[in-house]
Amino acid sequence: MDTYNHKIIDLKNISIKQLYKIALLEGEGLGTAYEYFVKLRLLNKEFRNSIDKQIKTILIYGLPKKYGFSMDFLIFCRQLGIIPDVYDNRIEKIKNHKQIILEIKNKLDFKIECNYISETNKKYDLILSCEVLQRYSGTQLKEFVNKVEEHSKCYAIFVPNKNNEKHAKVSGLNSFNEDELKNVFNRSGIIGFMDAPPFPPGKRAKKKVNNELIIKILEVYSWFEWLINKKNKHIIYHIKKL
């Protein structure tokens, strides 16, 4: 039976504390849990009203280069009752992805599902991608963007924010600024900034955070991150709605 333990993951009232349990199984920490929390909130805000009638198929197009495995996308799909396709051409990355899903099921009593595909030749209602676009340049970048635009009705693409100089110093990831991201896409959409925890991108805690009050304060803090300057936000995104 497809069930989930409300004590671990409550899909209707998901918290950073719950997401932290998943992030730890990915080998990540509180920063990834925070990112998942604010990203899930954004996805529900932008796409929830379109789900029932118009979004039935979802592709997770690539897995992050360095931090995590986009388990927030799988949780979002689970919230919608949709089993997504997942594409990534790195065999080891997919192998690790499968293992983490198994650990989440066994250790957290929470089932999330996906189908792995070896090629992307069909159209989807929604394409999701995080920390993938910045891996490409030139012809490969154009091919990636064309695939997203030609094979989706709508999409949400998240990449490291170049306005945050600590990406280069701490995370080591390539990044985009607002103009660069806007020029990459042919279709107009929403460009915004998000993910502004009180620590730099790529910074990992030396030990597990067990203080529940700190985690709860971080969750409350997240509701006010729109007040924070874009140069302190970790992610820039391009969203095309229906």
C-alpha positions as CSV (number, residue, x, y, z in Angstrom):
1,M,0.0,0.0,0.0
2,D,1.3,3.5,-0.9
3,T,1.3,5.1,2.5
4,Y,3.5,7.6,4.3
5,N,4.2,8.2,8.0
6,H,2.7,11.5,9.1
7,K,5.2,11.7,11.9
8,I,8.1,11.8,9.4
9,I,6.7,13.4,6.3
10,D,3.4,15.3,6.3
11,L,2.8,16.3,2.6
12,K,0.2,18.9,3.4
13,N,2.3,20.6,6.2
14,I,5.8,19.7,5.3
15,S,8.5,21.3,7.4
16,I,12.2,22.0,7.3
17,K,12.6,19.5,10.1
18,Q,11.0,16.8,7.9
19,L,13.1,17.7,4.9
20,Y,16.2,17.7,6.9
21,K,15.8,14.0,7.5
22,I,15.7,13.5,3.8
23,A,18.7,15.8,3.2
24,L,20.8,13.9,5.6
25,L,20.2,10.7,3.7
26,E,21.4,12.4,0.6
27,G,24.7,13.3,2.4
28,E,23.6,17.0,2.6
29,G,22.5,19.2,5.5
30,L,20.3,22.0,6.8
31,G,21.1,24.2,3.8
32,T,19.6,21.6,1.4
33,A,16.5,21.2,3.6
34,Y,16.0,24.9,3.6
35,E,16.4,25.1,-0.2
36,Y,13.8,22.3,-0.6
37,F,11.4,24.0,1.7
38,V,11.4,27.4,-0.1
39,K,11.5,25.7,-3.5
40,L,8.4,23.5,-2.7
41,R,6.6,26.6,-1.5
42,L,7.4,28.4,-4.8
43,L,6.4,25.4,-7.0
44,N,3.1,25.1,-5.2
45,K,2.4,28.8,-5.5
46,E,3.2,29.0,-9.3
47,F,1.8,25.7,-10.5
48,R,-0.8,24.4,-8.0
49,N,-3.8,26.1,-9.7
50,S,-2.9,24.5,-13.0
51,I,-2.4,20.9,-11.8
52,D,-5.8,19.3,-11.8
53,K,-6.7,19.9,-15.4
54,Q,-3.5,20.7,-17.3
55,I,-0.5,19.1,-15.7
56,K,-0.4,15.3,-15.8
57,T,3.1,14.5,-16.9
58,I,6.4,15.8,-15.4
59,L,10.1,15.4,-16.4
60,I,12.9,16.0,-14.0
61,Y,15.5,17.0,-16.5
62,G,18.9,16.3,-15.0
63,L,20.1,16.0,-11.4
64,P,22.2,18.6,-9.6
65,K,25.9,18.7,-10.3
66,K,27.0,18.8,-6.7
67,Y,24.5,19.3,-4.0
68,G,21.7,16.8,-3.4
69,F,19.5,14.8,-5.8
70,S,16.4,17.1,-6.2
71,M,14.3,15.1,-3.8
72,D,12.1,18.1,-3.4
73,F,11.0,17.6,-7.0
74,L,10.0,14.1,-6.2
75,I,8.1,15.3,-3.1
76,F,6.3,17.9,-5.2
77,C,5.3,15.2,-7.7
78,R,4.1,13.0,-4.8
79,Q,2.0,15.9,-3.6
80,L,0.4,16.0,-7.0
81,G,-0.1,12.3,-7.3
82,I,2.2,12.2,-10.4
83,I,5.0,9.8,-11.0
84,P,7.6,11.8,-12.9
85,D,10.2,10.7,-15.5
86,V,13.9,11.4,-14.5
87,Y,16.6,11.8,-17.0
88,D,20.4,12.1,-16.4
89,N,23.2,10.7,-18.6
90,R,25.5,10.0,-15.6
91,I,25.1,6.4,-14.7
92,E,26.7,6.8,-11.2
93,K,24.3,9.7,-10.4
94,I,21.3,7.6,-11.3
95,K,22.6,4.7,-9.2
96,N,23.0,6.9,-6.2
97,H,19.6,8.5,-6.8
98,K,17.9,5.0,-6.7
99,Q,19.8,4.1,-3.5
100,I,18.6,7.3,-1.7
101,I,15.0,6.7,-2.7
102,L,15.3,3.2,-1.2
103,E,16.8,4.5,2.0
104,I,14.1,7.1,2.3
105,K,11.5,4.4,2.0
106,N,13.2,2.0,4.4
107,K,14.4,4.5,7.1
108,L,11.7,7.1,6.9
109,D,8.7,5.0,5.9
110,F,8.1,7.4,3.0
111,K,7.7,6.2,-0.6
112,I,8.5,8.4,-3.5
113,E,8.6,7.1,-7.1
114,C,9.9,7.9,-10.5
115,N,10.6,6.4,-13.9
116,Y,14.1,6.5,-15.2
117,I,14.4,7.2,-19.0
118,S,17.4,7.0,-21.3
119,E,16.3,9.6,-23.8
120,T,14.1,12.7,-23.9
121,N,12.0,12.5,-27.0
122,K,8.5,13.1,-25.8
123,K,6.6,16.1,-24.6
124,Y,5.7,16.9,-21.0
125,D,3.3,19.2,-19.3
126,L,5.9,20.4,-16.9
127,I,9.8,20.2,-16.9
128,L,11.7,20.7,-13.7
129,S,15.5,21.2,-13.4
130,C,17.8,22.4,-10.7
131,E,21.6,23.0,-10.7
132,V,21.9,21.6,-14.2
133,L,21.8,24.5,-16.7
134,Q,25.1,25.9,-15.5
135,R,27.0,22.7,-16.5
136,Y,26.6,23.7,-20.2
137,S,27.8,26.3,-22.5
138,G,27.7,27.0,-26.3
139,T,26.0,24.4,-28.4
140,Q,25.2,22.1,-25.4
141,L,23.5,25.0,-23.6
142,K,21.4,25.8,-26.6
143,E,20.4,22.1,-27.0
144,F,19.4,21.9,-23.3
145,V,17.3,25.0,-23.5
146,N,15.7,24.0,-26.8
147,K,14.8,20.6,-25.4
148,V,13.1,22.3,-22.4
149,E,11.2,24.8,-24.5
150,E,10.2,22.4,-27.3
151,H,9.2,19.5,-25.0
152,S,7.1,21.3,-22.3
153,K,4.0,23.3,-21.8
154,C,5.6,25.0,-18.8
155,Y,8.8,24.7,-16.8
156,A,10.8,25.8,-13.8
157,I,14.6,26.0,-14.1
158,F,16.7,26.7,-11.1
159,V,20.4,27.7,-11.3
160,P,23.1,29.2,-9.1
161,N,22.8,32.9,-8.7
162,K,25.9,34.8,-10.0
163,N,24.9,37.9,-8.0
164,N,26.0,35.9,-5.0
165,E,29.8,36.0,-5.2
166,K,30.2,33.3,-2.6
167,H,29.2,30.7,-5.2
168,A,32.6,31.1,-6.8
169,K,34.4,31.1,-3.5
170,V,32.5,28.4,-1.6
171,S,30.3,26.2,-3.8
172,G,32.6,26.4,-6.9
173,L,29.6,26.2,-9.2
174,N,29.2,28.1,-12.4
175,S,26.3,30.5,-12.3
176,F,24.0,33.0,-14.1
177,N,22.9,36.5,-13.5
178,E,19.5,37.9,-14.5
179,D,20.4,39.2,-17.9
180,E,22.3,36.0,-18.8
181,L,19.4,33.8,-17.8
182,K,16.9,36.0,-19.7
183,N,19.0,35.8,-22.9
184,V,19.4,32.0,-22.7
185,F,15.6,31.4,-23.1
186,N,13.6,32.1,-26.2
187,R,10.3,32.0,-24.3
188,S,9.5,34.8,-21.9
189,G,8.9,33.9,-18.3
190,I,9.2,34.8,-14.7
191,I,12.8,35.4,-13.4
192,G,13.3,35.6,-9.7
193,F,15.6,34.9,-6.8
194,M,15.2,32.6,-3.8
195,D,17.0,30.5,-1.2
196,A,18.6,32.9,1.2
197,P,19.5,31.1,4.4
198,P,21.8,32.8,6.9
199,F,24.8,30.9,5.6
200,P,26.7,30.9,2.3
201,P,26.0,28.5,-0.6
202,G,27.9,25.3,-0.4
203,K,28.7,25.7,3.3
204,R,28.3,22.4,5.2
205,A,27.8,22.1,8.9
206,K,30.5,20.0,10.6
207,K,27.9,18.0,12.6
208,K,24.2,17.3,12.5
209,V,21.9,20.1,13.9
210,N,19.8,18.6,16.7
211,N,18.4,21.8,18.1
212,E,14.7,21.8,17.0
213,L,14.3,25.5,18.0
214,I,17.0,26.6,15.6
215,I,15.3,24.6,12.8
216,K,12.0,26.2,13.6
217,I,13.5,29.7,13.7
218,L,15.0,29.0,10.3
219,E,11.6,28.1,8.9
220,V,10.0,31.3,10.2
221,Y,12.9,33.2,8.8
222,S,12.3,31.7,5.4
223,W,8.9,33.6,5.1
224,F,10.8,36.9,5.2
225,E,13.6,36.1,2.7
226,W,11.9,38.2,0.1
227,L,13.3,41.2,2.1
228,I,16.9,40.0,1.5
229,N,19.0,41.5,-1.4
230,K,19.3,39.3,-4.4
231,K,23.1,39.2,-4.0
232,N,22.6,37.1,-0.9
233,K,20.3,34.6,-2.5
234,H,21.7,31.3,-3.7
235,I,19.3,30.6,-6.6
236,I,18.0,32.4,-9.6
237,Y,15.1,30.8,-11.6
238,H,13.2,31.0,-14.8
239,I,9.6,29.9,-14.7
240,K,7.3,29.6,-17.7
241,K,3.7,29.1,-16.6
242,L,0.7,27.8,-18.6
